[in-house]
Amino acid sequence: MTDGGASHPGSRDWPRPKLAELRAAELDAAIAALGGAASCVTRLGLPDGGMLGLAPRYDEIAAQVAQTIRAAGARVLIAPAPTDPHCDHEATAEIARRAARRTGARLLFYPVWSGCTIRATARGCPSMSNTASIPSPRARPSPAPSPPIAASTGR
């Protein structure tokens, strides 16, 4: 849905364009690991951290996803869990529901943030720089998280 470029706002090590490029490479590698090709990926280019603001366009976006499902002959659609406490994941789950209804595709969800505690900004999206922690409804103790991308070089 999004390019993932807004996950580290203000980072000098991971500015938005560099992070978006890395996220695209991660997606391509994941698709390859599953036996697919990068040409199988449809990038919608929606604003990372801004999916809730697109609520009036959810039907339009779902129609675009449904068209991709039909063109691929897919019978299953997999999306982030609607319980994930991240604005883009919640929005994507809703769009996926609408697309699945349009196509009859089986809809499966996977958790991303559902099992951890995240920090939230005023607009409802996670930010590791804010001080207000919001526990997930399914939060459980876990070991300290690994850095999300790579260790900072301090530059």
CNS distance restraints for C-alpha pairs under 8 A (distance, minus, plus):
assign (resid   1 and name CA) (resid  43 and name CA) 6.56 0.50 0.50
assign (resid   1 and name CA) (resid  44 and name CA) 5.30 0.50 0.50
assign (resid   1 and name CA) (resid  45 and name CA) 6.31 0.50 0.50
assign (resid   1 and name CA) (resid  46 and name CA) 5.71 0.50 0.50
assign (resid   1 and name CA) (resid  92 and name CA) 7.26 0.50 0.50
assign (resid   2 and name CA) (resid  43 and name CA) 7.60 0.50 0.50
assign (resid   2 and name CA) (resid  44 and name CA) 6.67 0.50 0.50
assign (resid   2 and name CA) (resid  45 and name CA) 5.23 0.50 0.50
assign (resid   2 and name CA) (resid  46 and name CA) 4.61 0.50 0.50
assign (resid   2 and name CA) (resid  47 and name CA) 5.65 0.50 0.50
assign (resid   2 and name CA) (resid  48 and name CA) 5.00 0.50 0.50
assign (resid   3 and name CA) (resid  20 and name CA) 5.28 0.50 0.50
assign (resid   3 and name CA) (resid  23 and name CA) 6.68 0.50 0.50
assign (resid   3 and name CA) (resid  24 and name CA) 6.97 0.50 0.50
assign (resid   3 and name CA) (resid  43 and name CA) 7.95 0.50 0.50
assign (resid   3 and name CA) (resid  45 and name CA) 6.07 0.50 0.50
assign (resid   3 and name CA) (resid  46 and name CA) 7.16 0.50 0.50
assign (resid   3 and name CA) (resid  47 and name CA) 7.35 0.50 0.50
assign (resid   3 and name CA) (resid  48 and name CA) 6.17 0.50 0.50
assign (resid   4 and name CA) (resid  19 and name CA) 7.14 0.50 0.50
assign (resid   4 and name CA) (resid  20 and name CA) 5.59 0.50 0.50
assign (resid   4 and name CA) (resid  23 and name CA) 6.10 0.50 0.50
assign (resid   4 and name CA) (resid  48 and name CA) 5.52 0.50 0.50
assign (resid   5 and name CA) (resid  15 and name CA) 7.83 0.50 0.50
assign (resid   5 and name CA) (resid  16 and name CA) 4.64 0.50 0.50
assign (resid   5 and name CA) (resid  17 and name CA) 6.47 0.50 0.50
assign (resid   5 and name CA) (resid  18 and name CA) 7.66 0.50 0.50
assign (resid   5 and name CA) (resid  19 and name CA) 5.00 0.50 0.50
assign (resid   5 and name CA) (resid  20 and name CA) 4.17 0.50 0.50
assign (resid   5 and name CA) (resid  21 and name CA) 7.92 0.50 0.50
assign (resid   5 and name CA) (resid  23 and name CA) 7.37 0.50 0.50
assign (resid   5 and name CA) (resid  48 and name CA) 6.41 0.50 0.50
assign (resid   6 and name CA) (resid  16 and name CA) 5.86 0.50 0.50
assign (resid   6 and name CA) (resid  19 and name CA) 7.79 0.50 0.50
assign (resid   6 and name CA) (resid  20 and name CA) 7.95 0.50 0.50
assign (resid   6 and name CA) (resid  48 and name CA) 5.67 0.50 0.50
assign (resid   6 and name CA) (resid  49 and name CA) 6.53 0.50 0.50
assign (resid   7 and name CA) (resid  48 and name CA) 7.88 0.50 0.50
assign (resid   7 and name CA) (resid  49 and name CA) 7.93 0.50 0.50
assign (resid   7 and name CA) (resid 126 and name CA) 7.96 0.50 0.50
assign (resid   7 and name CA) (resid 127 and name CA) 7.15 0.50 0.50
assign (resid   8 and name CA) (resid  14 and name CA) 6.69 0.50 0.50
assign (resid   8 and name CA) (resid  15 and name CA) 7.51 0.50 0.50
assign (resid   8 and name CA) (resid  16 and name CA) 7.60 0.50 0.50
assign (resid   8 and name CA) (resid 127 and name CA) 7.41 0.50 0.50
assign (resid   8 and name CA) (resid 128 and name CA) 7.60 0.50 0.50
assign (resid   9 and name CA) (resid  15 and name CA) 7.48 0.50 0.50
assign (resid   9 and name CA) (resid  16 and name CA) 7.48 0.50 0.50
assign (resid   9 and name CA) (resid 127 and name CA) 7.79 0.50 0.50
assign (resid  10 and name CA) (resid  15 and name CA) 7.08 0.50 0.50
assign (resid  11 and name CA) (resid  15 and name CA) 5.72 0.50 0.50
assign (resid  12 and name CA) (resid 155 and name CA) 6.89 0.50 0.50
assign (resid  13 and name CA) (resid 152 and name CA) 6.75 0.50 0.50
assign (resid  13 and name CA) (resid 153 and name CA) 7.33 0.50 0.50
assign (resid  13 and name CA) (resid 154 and name CA) 7.84 0.50 0.50
assign (resid  13 and name CA) (resid 155 and name CA) 6.58 0.50 0.50
assign (resid  14 and name CA) (resid  18 and name CA) 6.00 0.50 0.50
assign (resid  14 and name CA) (resid  19 and name CA) 5.53 0.50 0.50
assign (resid  15 and name CA) (resid  19 and name CA) 6.12 0.50 0.50
assign (resid  16 and name CA) (resid  20 and name CA) 5.98 0.50 0.50
assign (resid  17 and name CA) (resid  21 and name CA) 6.19 0.50 0.50
assign (resid  18 and name CA) (resid  22 and name CA) 6.27 0.50 0.50
assign (resid  19 and name CA) (resid  23 and name CA) 6.11 0.50 0.50
assign (resid  20 and name CA) (resid  24 and name CA) 6.23 0.50 0.50
assign (resid  21 and name CA) (resid  25 and name CA) 6.33 0.50 0.50
assign (resid  22 and name CA) (resid  26 and name CA) 6.14 0.50 0.50
assign (resid  23 and name CA) (resid  27 and name CA) 6.17 0.50 0.50
assign (resid  24 and name CA) (resid  28 and name CA) 6.20 0.50 0.50
assign (resid  25 and name CA) (resid  29 and name CA) 6.11 0.50 0.50
assign (resid  26 and name CA) (resid  30 and name CA) 6.14 0.50 0.50
assign (resid  27 and name CA) (resid  31 and name CA) 6.17 0.50 0.50
assign (resid  28 and name CA) (resid  32 and name CA) 6.15 0.50 0.50
assign (resid  28 and name CA) (resid  37 and name CA) 7.31 0.50 0.50
assign (resid  28 and name CA) (resid  38 and name CA) 5.28 0.50 0.50
assign (resid  28 and name CA) (resid  41 and name CA) 7.80 0.50 0.50
assign (resid  29 and name CA) (resid  33 and name CA) 6.11 0.50 0.50
assign (resid  30 and name CA) (resid  34 and name CA) 6.38 0.50 0.50
assign (resid  31 and name CA) (resid  35 and name CA) 6.45 0.50 0.50
assign (resid  31 and name CA) (resid  36 and name CA) 5.06 0.50 0.50
assign (resid  31 and name CA) (resid  37 and name CA) 6.28 0.50 0.50
assign (resid  31 and name CA) (resid  38 and name CA) 6.81 0.50 0.50
assign (resid  32 and name CA) (resid  36 and name CA) 4.84 0.50 0.50
assign (resid  32 and name CA) (resid  37 and name CA) 5.59 0.50 0.50
assign (resid  32 and name CA) (resid  38 and name CA) 7.20 0.50 0.50
assign (resid  36 and name CA) (resid  40 and name CA) 6.64 0.50 0.50
assign (resid  37 and name CA) (resid  41 and name CA) 7.57 0.50 0.50
assign (resid  42 and name CA) (resid  68 and name CA) 7.83 0.50 0.50
assign (resid  46 and name CA) (resid  50 and name CA) 7.82 0.50 0.50
assign (resid  46 and name CA) (resid  51 and name CA) 7.20 0.50 0.50
assign (resid  47 and name CA) (resid  51 and name CA) 6.39 0.50 0.50
assign (resid  48 and name CA) (resid  88 and name CA) 7.15 0.50 0.50
assign (resid  49 and name CA) (resid  87 and name CA) 6.77 0.50 0.50
assign (resid  49 and name CA) (resid  88 and name CA) 6.00 0.50 0.50
assign (resid  49 and name CA) (resid 125 and name CA) 6.16 0.50 0.50
assign (resid  50 and name CA) (resid  54 and name CA) 7.16 0.50 0.50
assign (resid  50 and name CA) (resid  87 and name CA) 7.61 0.50 0.50
assign (resid  50 and name CA) (resid  88 and name CA) 6.89 0.50 0.50
assign (resid  51 and name CA) (resid  55 and name CA) 7.19 0.50 0.50
assign (resid  51 and name CA) (resid  87 and name CA) 6.62 0.50 0.50
assign (resid  51 and name CA) (resid  88 and name CA) 5.10 0.50 0.50
assign (resid  51 and name CA) (resid  91 and name CA) 5.95 0.50 0.50
assign (resid  51 and name CA) (resid  92 and name CA) 7.76 0.50 0.50
assign (resid  52 and name CA) (resid  87 and name CA) 6.14 0.50 0.50
assign (resid  52 and name CA) (resid  88 and name CA) 6.77 0.50 0.50
assign (resid  52 and name CA) (resid  91 and name CA) 6.02 0.50 0.50
assign (resid  54 and name CA) (resid  58 and name CA) 6.55 0.50 0.50
assign (resid  55 and name CA) (resid  91 and name CA) 7.66 0.50 0.50
assign (resid  57 and name CA) (resid  61 and name CA) 6.13 0.50 0.50
assign (resid  58 and name CA) (resid  62 and name CA) 5.89 0.50 0.50
assign (resid  58 and name CA) (resid  94 and name CA) 7.87 0.50 0.50
assign (resid  58 and name CA) (resid  95 and name CA) 5.75 0.50 0.50
assign (resid  59 and name CA) (resid  63 and name CA) 6.09 0.50 0.50
assign (resid  59 and name CA) (resid  95 and name CA) 7.22 0.50 0.50
assign (resid  59 and name CA) (resid  98 and name CA) 7.01 0.50 0.50
assign (resid  60 and name CA) (resid  64 and name CA) 6.45 0.50 0.50
assign (resid  61 and name CA) (resid  65 and name CA) 6.27 0.50 0.50
assign (resid  61 and name CA) (resid  95 and name CA) 6.94 0.50 0.50
assign (resid  62 and name CA) (resid  66 and name CA) 5.93 0.50 0.50
assign (resid  62 and name CA) (resid  95 and name CA) 5.22 0.50 0.50
assign (resid  62 and name CA) (resid  96 and name CA) 6.65 0.50 0.50
assign (resid  62 and name CA) (resid  98 and name CA) 5.76 0.50 0.50
assign (resid  62 and name CA) (resid  99 and name CA) 4.65 0.50 0.50
assign (resid  63 and name CA) (resid  67 and name CA) 6.09 0.50 0.50
assign (resid  63 and name CA) (resid  99 and name CA) 6.30 0.50 0.50
assign (resid  63 and name CA) (resid 102 and name CA) 7.66 0.50 0.50
assign (resid  64 and name CA) (resid  68 and name CA) 6.42 0.50 0.50
assign (resid  65 and name CA) (resid  69 and name CA) 6.22 0.50 0.50
assign (resid  65 and name CA) (resid  96 and name CA) 7.78 0.50 0.50
assign (resid  65 and name CA) (resid  99 and name CA) 6.09 0.50 0.50
assign (resid  66 and name CA) (resid  70 and name CA) 6.18 0.50 0.50
assign (resid  66 and name CA) (resid  99 and name CA) 4.93 0.50 0.50
assign (resid  66 and name CA) (resid 100 and name CA) 7.14 0.50 0.50
assign (resid  66 and name CA) (resid 102 and name CA) 6.52 0.50 0.50
assign (resid  66 and name CA) (resid 103 and name CA) 6.12 0.50 0.50
assign (resid  67 and name CA) (resid  71 and name CA) 6.08 0.50 0.50
assign (resid  68 and name CA) (resid  72 and name CA) 6.10 0.50 0.50
assign (resid  69 and name CA) (resid  73 and name CA) 6.04 0.50 0.50
assign (resid  69 and name CA) (resid  74 and name CA) 5.21 0.50 0.50
assign (resid  69 and name CA) (resid  75 and name CA) 7.62 0.50 0.50
assign (resid  69 and name CA) (resid  77 and name CA) 7.87 0.50 0.50
assign (resid  69 and name CA) (resid 103 and name CA) 7.47 0.50 0.50
assign (resid  70 and name CA) (resid  74 and name CA) 6.41 0.50 0.50
assign (resid  70 and name CA) (resid 103 and name CA) 7.18 0.50 0.50
assign (resid  74 and name CA) (resid 105 and name CA) 7.18 0.50 0.50
assign (resid  75 and name CA) (resid 104 and name CA) 7.59 0.50 0.50
assign (resid  75 and name CA) (resid 105 and name CA) 4.68 0.50 0.50
assign (resid  75 and name CA) (resid 106 and name CA) 6.12 0.50 0.50
assign (resid  76 and name CA) (resid 105 and name CA) 5.03 0.50 0.50
assign (resid  76 and name CA) (resid 106 and name CA) 4.58 0.50 0.50
assign (resid  76 and name CA) (resid 107 and name CA) 5.91 0.50 0.50
assign (resid  76 and name CA) (resid 108 and name CA) 7.32 0.50 0.50
assign (resid  77 and name CA) (resid  96 and name CA) 7.27 0.50 0.50
assign (resid  77 and name CA) (resid 100 and name CA) 6.94 0.50 0.50
assign (resid  77 and name CA) (resid 105 and name CA) 6.17 0.50 0.50
assign (resid  77 and name CA) (resid 106 and name CA) 6.03 0.50 0.50
assign (resid  77 and name CA) (resid 107 and name CA) 4.89 0.50 0.50
assign (resid  77 and name CA) (resid 108 and name CA) 6.20 0.50 0.50
assign (resid  78 and name CA) (resid  96 and name CA) 7.88 0.50 0.50
assign (resid  78 and name CA) (resid 107 and name CA) 5.87 0.50 0.50
assign (resid  78 and name CA) (resid 108 and name CA) 4.72 0.50 0.50
assign (resid  78 and name CA) (resid 109 and name CA) 5.58 0.50 0.50
assign (resid  78 and name CA) (resid 110 and name CA) 7.32 0.50 0.50
assign (resid  79 and name CA) (resid  92 and name CA) 6.79 0.50 0.50
assign (resid  79 and name CA) (resid  93 and name CA) 5.81 0.50 0.50
assign (resid  79 and name CA) (resid  96 and name CA) 6.50 0.50 0.50
assign (resid  79 and name CA) (resid 107 and name CA) 7.60 0.50 0.50
assign (resid  79 and name CA) (resid 108 and name CA) 6.41 0.50 0.50
assign (resid  79 and name CA) (resid 109 and name CA) 4.93 0.50 0.50
assign (resid  79 and name CA) (resid 110 and name CA) 6.33 0.50 0.50
assign (resid  80 and name CA) (resid  84 and name CA) 7.16 0.50 0.50
assign (resid  80 and name CA) (resid  89 and name CA) 5.46 0.50 0.50
assign (resid  80 and name CA) (resid  90 and name CA) 7.50 0.50 0.50
assign (resid  80 and name CA) (resid  92 and name CA) 6.85 0.50 0.50
assign (resid  80 and name CA) (resid  93 and name CA) 5.87 0.50 0.50
assign (resid  80 and name CA) (resid 109 and name CA) 5.28 0.50 0.50
assign (resid  80 and name CA) (resid 110 and name CA) 4.99 0.50 0.50
assign (resid  80 and name CA) (resid 111 and name CA) 5.84 0.50 0.50
assign (resid  80 and name CA) (resid 112 and name CA) 6.65 0.50 0.50
assign (resid  81 and name CA) (resid  89 and name CA) 6.85 0.50 0.50
assign (resid  81 and name CA) (resid  90 and name CA) 7.17 0.50 0.50
assign (resid  81 and name CA) (resid  93 and name CA) 6.20 0.50 0.50
assign (resid  81 and name CA) (resid 109 and name CA) 4.71 0.50 0.50
assign (resid  81 and name CA) (resid 110 and name CA) 5.12 0.50 0.50
assign (resid  81 and name CA) (resid 111 and name CA) 5.11 0.50 0.50
assign (resid  81 and name CA) (resid 112 and name CA) 7.39 0.50 0.50
assign (resid  81 and name CA) (resid 114 and name CA) 7.78 0.50 0.50
assign (resid  82 and name CA) (resid  89 and name CA) 6.59 0.50 0.50
assign (resid  82 and name CA) (resid  90 and name CA) 4.81 0.50 0.50
assign (resid  82 and name CA) (resid  91 and name CA) 7.84 0.50 0.50
assign (resid  82 and name CA) (resid  92 and name CA) 7.95 0.50 0.50
assign (resid  82 and name CA) (resid  93 and name CA) 5.12 0.50 0.50
assign (resid  82 and name CA) (resid  94 and name CA) 7.20 0.50 0.50
assign (resid  82 and name CA) (resid 109 and name CA) 7.63 0.50 0.50
assign (resid  83 and name CA) (resid  90 and name CA) 6.91 0.50 0.50
assign (resid  83 and name CA) (resid 111 and name CA) 7.89 0.50 0.50
assign (resid  83 and name CA) (resid 114 and name CA) 6.48 0.50 0.50
assign (resid  84 and name CA) (resid  89 and name CA) 6.19 0.50 0.50
assign (resid  84 and name CA) (resid  90 and name CA) 6.40 0.50 0.50
assign (resid  84 and name CA) (resid 111 and name CA) 6.43 0.50 0.50
assign (resid  84 and name CA) (resid 112 and name CA) 6.55 0.50 0.50
assign (resid  84 and name CA) (resid 113 and name CA) 5.41 0.50 0.50
assign (resid  84 and name CA) (resid 114 and name CA) 4.73 0.50 0.50
assign (resid  84 and name CA) (resid 136 and name CA) 7.78 0.50 0.50
assign (resid  85 and name CA) (resid  89 and name CA) 7.50 0.50 0.50
assign (resid  85 and name CA) (resid  90 and name CA) 7.20 0.50 0.50
assign (resid  85 and name CA) (resid 113 and name CA) 6.51 0.50 0.50
assign (resid  85 and name CA) (resid 114 and name CA) 6.61 0.50 0.50
assign (resid  85 and name CA) (resid 118 and name CA) 7.95 0.50 0.50
assign (resid  85 and name CA) (resid 125 and name CA) 7.94 0.50 0.50
assign (resid  85 and name CA) (resid 126 and name CA) 7.96 0.50 0.50
assign (resid  85 and name CA) (resid 136 and name CA) 6.66 0.50 0.50
assign (resid  86 and name CA) (resid  90 and name CA) 6.21 0.50 0.50
assign (resid  86 and name CA) (resid 113 and name CA) 7.40 0.50 0.50
assign (resid  86 and name CA) (resid 124 and name CA) 7.03 0.50 0.50
assign (resid  86 and name CA) (resid 125 and name CA) 5.35 0.50 0.50
assign (resid  86 and name CA) (resid 126 and name CA) 6.09 0.50 0.50
assign (resid  87 and name CA) (resid  91 and name CA) 6.16 0.50 0.50
assign (resid  87 and name CA) (resid 124 and name CA) 6.04 0.50 0.50
assign (resid  87 and name CA) (resid 125 and name CA) 5.23 0.50 0.50
assign (resid  87 and name CA) (resid 126 and name CA) 7.95 0.50 0.50
assign (resid  88 and name CA) (resid  92 and name CA) 5.94 0.50 0.50
assign (resid  88 and name CA) (resid 125 and name CA) 7.61 0.50 0.50
assign (resid  89 and name CA) (resid  93 and name CA) 6.07 0.50 0.50
assign (resid  90 and name CA) (resid  94 and name CA) 6.43 0.50 0.50
assign (resid  91 and name CA) (resid  95 and name CA) 6.22 0.50 0.50
assign (resid  92 and name CA) (resid  96 and name CA) 5.95 0.50 0.50
assign (resid  93 and name CA) (resid  97 and name CA) 6.19 0.50 0.50
assign (resid  93 and name CA) (resid 109 and name CA) 7.76 0.50 0.50
assign (resid  94 and name CA) (resid  98 and name CA) 6.43 0.50 0.50
assign (resid  95 and name CA) (resid  99 and name CA) 6.19 0.50 0.50
assign (resid  96 and name CA) (resid 100 and name CA) 5.94 0.50 0.50
assign (resid  96 and name CA) (resid 107 and name CA) 7.48 0.50 0.50
assign (resid  97 and name CA) (resid 101 and name CA) 6.20 0.50 0.50
assign (resid  97 and name CA) (resid 107 and name CA) 7.14 0.50 0.50
assign (resid  98 and name CA) (resid 102 and name CA) 6.32 0.50 0.50
assign (resid  99 and name CA) (resid 103 and name CA) 6.32 0.50 0.50
assign (resid 100 and name CA) (resid 104 and name CA) 5.39 0.50 0.50
assign (resid 100 and name CA) (resid 105 and name CA) 4.86 0.50 0.50
assign (resid 100 and name CA) (resid 106 and name CA) 6.63 0.50 0.50
assign (resid 100 and name CA) (resid 107 and name CA) 6.25 0.50 0.50
assign (resid 101 and name CA) (resid 105 and name CA) 7.20 0.50 0.50
assign (resid 111 and name CA) (resid 115 and name CA) 7.48 0.50 0.50
assign (resid 113 and name CA) (resid 117 and name CA) 7.56 0.50 0.50
assign (resid 113 and name CA) (resid 118 and name CA) 7.52 0.50 0.50
assign (resid 113 and name CA) (resid 136 and name CA) 7.72 0.50 0.50
assign (resid 114 and name CA) (resid 136 and name CA) 5.83 0.50 0.50
assign (resid 114 and name CA) (resid 137 and name CA) 7.38 0.50 0.50
assign (resid 114 and name CA) (resid 138 and name CA) 6.18 0.50 0.50
assign (resid 114 and name CA) (resid 139 and name CA) 6.95 0.50 0.50
assign (resid 115 and name CA) (resid 136 and name CA) 6.46 0.50 0.50
assign (resid 115 and name CA) (resid 138 and name CA) 5.51 0.50 0.50
assign (resid 115 and name CA) (resid 139 and name CA) 4.79 0.50 0.50
assign (resid 115 and name CA) (resid 140 and name CA) 6.36 0.50 0.50
assign (resid 116 and name CA) (resid 135 and name CA) 6.98 0.50 0.50
assign (resid 116 and name CA) (resid 136 and name CA) 6.00 0.50 0.50
assign (resid 116 and name CA) (resid 138 and name CA) 7.59 0.50 0.50
assign (resid 116 and name CA) (resid 139 and name CA) 5.06 0.50 0.50
assign (resid 116 and name CA) (resid 140 and name CA) 6.73 0.50 0.50
assign (resid 116 and name CA) (resid 142 and name CA) 7.84 0.50 0.50
assign (resid 117 and name CA) (resid 133 and name CA) 6.75 0.50 0.50
assign (resid 117 and name CA) (resid 134 and name CA) 6.01 0.50 0.50
assign (resid 117 and name CA) (resid 135 and name CA) 4.52 0.50 0.50
assign (resid 117 and name CA) (resid 136 and name CA) 5.56 0.50 0.50
assign (resid 117 and name CA) (resid 139 and name CA) 6.35 0.50 0.50
assign (resid 118 and name CA) (resid 126 and name CA) 6.28 0.50 0.50
assign (resid 118 and name CA) (resid 127 and name CA) 7.60 0.50 0.50
assign (resid 118 and name CA) (resid 128 and name CA) 7.35 0.50 0.50
assign (resid 118 and name CA) (resid 133 and name CA) 5.82 0.50 0.50
assign (resid 118 and name CA) (resid 134 and name CA) 5.75 0.50 0.50
assign (resid 118 and name CA) (resid 135 and name CA) 6.60 0.50 0.50
assign (resid 118 and name CA) (resid 136 and name CA) 7.53 0.50 0.50
assign (resid 119 and name CA) (resid 126 and name CA) 5.29 0.50 0.50
assign (resid 119 and name CA) (resid 127 and name CA) 5.45 0.50 0.50
assign (resid 119 and name CA) (resid 128 and name CA) 5.71 0.50 0.50
assign (resid 119 and name CA) (resid 129 and name CA) 7.57 0.50 0.50
assign (resid 119 and name CA) (resid 130 and name CA) 6.01 0.50 0.50
assign (resid 119 and name CA) (resid 131 and name CA) 6.70 0.50 0.50
assign (resid 119 and name CA) (resid 132 and name CA) 5.71 0.50 0.50
assign (resid 119 and name CA) (resid 133 and name CA) 4.44 0.50 0.50
assign (resid 119 and name CA) (resid 134 and name CA) 5.84 0.50 0.50
assign (resid 120 and name CA) (resid 124 and name CA) 5.76 0.50 0.50
assign (resid 120 and name CA) (resid 125 and name CA) 5.50 0.50 0.50
assign (resid 120 and name CA) (resid 126 and name CA) 4.38 0.50 0.50
assign (resid 120 and name CA) (resid 127 and name CA) 5.53 0.50 0.50
assign (resid 120 and name CA) (resid 128 and name CA) 7.79 0.50 0.50
assign (resid 120 and name CA) (resid 130 and name CA) 6.53 0.50 0.50
assign (resid 120 and name CA) (resid 132 and name CA) 6.35 0.50 0.50
assign (resid 120 and name CA) (resid 133 and name CA) 6.55 0.50 0.50
assign (resid 120 and name CA) (resid 134 and name CA) 6.71 0.50 0.50
assign (resid 121 and name CA) (resid 125 and name CA) 5.62 0.50 0.50
assign (resid 121 and name CA) (resid 126 and name CA) 6.09 0.50 0.50
assign (resid 121 and name CA) (resid 127 and name CA) 6.06 0.50 0.50
assign (resid 121 and name CA) (resid 130 and name CA) 6.40 0.50 0.50
assign (resid 121 and name CA) (resid 132 and name CA) 7.92 0.50 0.50
assign (resid 135 and name CA) (resid 139 and name CA) 6.06 0.50 0.50
assign (resid 147 and name CA) (resid 151 and name CA) 6.19 0.50 0.50
